[in-house]
Amino acid sequence: MIRVKIQKKTNKTIITASGHAEYNVKGSDIVCASFSTLLTHTVNNCTDVTVNDEDGTLTAVFSDSKRIENKTLLDAFENTVNQLVEQYGRYITIL
């Protein structure tokens, strides 16, 4: 199961993600592919992001989450993760 934690602070958002969806075999796992694409897109298109990928846990710290471009992408990230949880709750969860 993919576990996602979204922490919102005054002007900072921290996303922590770990685990594997195990919806299907590697290369055919639509839940994993969807989440990985979503997270990569968000990290790559926001500014002031620090990423740490250690021991199977990715932590992304968005230092300027109130900036309109970052806020738009982070809101879209959260909304899309919620949709994934609604459809594939056995494979992805928000902590």
C-alpha positions, 0 to 999 in steps of 0.5 A, spaced: 500 500 500 502 507 498 502 511 504 501 519 503 502 524 509 500 531 507 502 536 512 500 543 512 504 549 516 504 556 515 508 557 508 510 550 508 507 543 505 511 537 507 509 530 503 511 524 505 510 518 501 512 510 502 510 503 500 508 500 493 501 499 491 501 492 489 495 493 484 498 489 479 505 486 477 511 491 476 510 495 469 502 494 469 500 497 476 496 503 474 495 506 481 503 506 482 504 509 475 498 514 477 501 516 483 508 516 481 506 521 475 502 525 480 508 526 485 513 527 480 509 532 476 508 536 482 515 536 485 518 538 478 513 544 477 513 547 484 519 552 486 523 552 492 522 544 493 527 540 497 526 532 496 529 526 500 528 519 498 531 515 503 529 507 505 523 507 500 520 514 503 520 520 499 519 526 503 518 533 499 518 539 503 515 545 499 518 551 502 513 557 499 506 553 498 502 559 499 505 562 492 500 561 487 503 557 482 505 552 488 498 552 491 495 551 485 499 544 484 499 542 491 491 543 491 491 539 485 495 534 488 491 533 494 485 533 490 487 527 485 490 523 491 483 523 494 480 521 488 485 515 487 484 513 495 476 513 493 477 509 487 483 504 489 483 505 497 485 498 498 492 500 495 493 507 497 491 511 503 492 518 506 495 518 513 
